[in-house]
Amino acid sequence: MGEQTAAVKFPQEVIDEYAQLGVDLPALFSAGDLGTRMGVQIVEASAERVVGTMPVEGNTQPYGLLHGGASAVLAETLGSIGSMLHGGAAKIAVGVDLNCTHHRGARGGLVTGVATPVHRGRSTATYEIVITDEQDKRVCTARLTCLLRNADGSKG
């Protein structure tokens, strides 16, 4: 768990935009230290759709079910990536609101999250994230809103 084995699929123009700034985009969106510890893998990423997986094993609560906080980590990771890609290299995305509704438990295998935009504006982006189990049954529905701040720290 925690190894990033799949290559993230980014549109070439997005990779080029970040490369001009000296940023390795696939490395930037590797899910970070927490995501790595939890086994999150980003499989596809664009401002229109972000897909990632996470194992249930190692991310359970005492009853052996997928921990709700683990679902929240997957949801915030995917929604943040979509928000960053929407904002472009000149913006950074900062999560300001996350809510998760847990529909059913998962005891094993992988869960898959798919983030799609609800709103993409100049200063905020909101994504709905649907997390399903290996039988394509909905485990969790989440919504993340990110504030898009100027990467250089300037206002405006």
Salt bridges, closest charged atoms under 4 A:
GLU44 OE2 - ARG49 NE 3.15
GLU48 OE2 - ARG120 NH1 3.29
ASP97 OD2 - ARG143 NH2 3.28
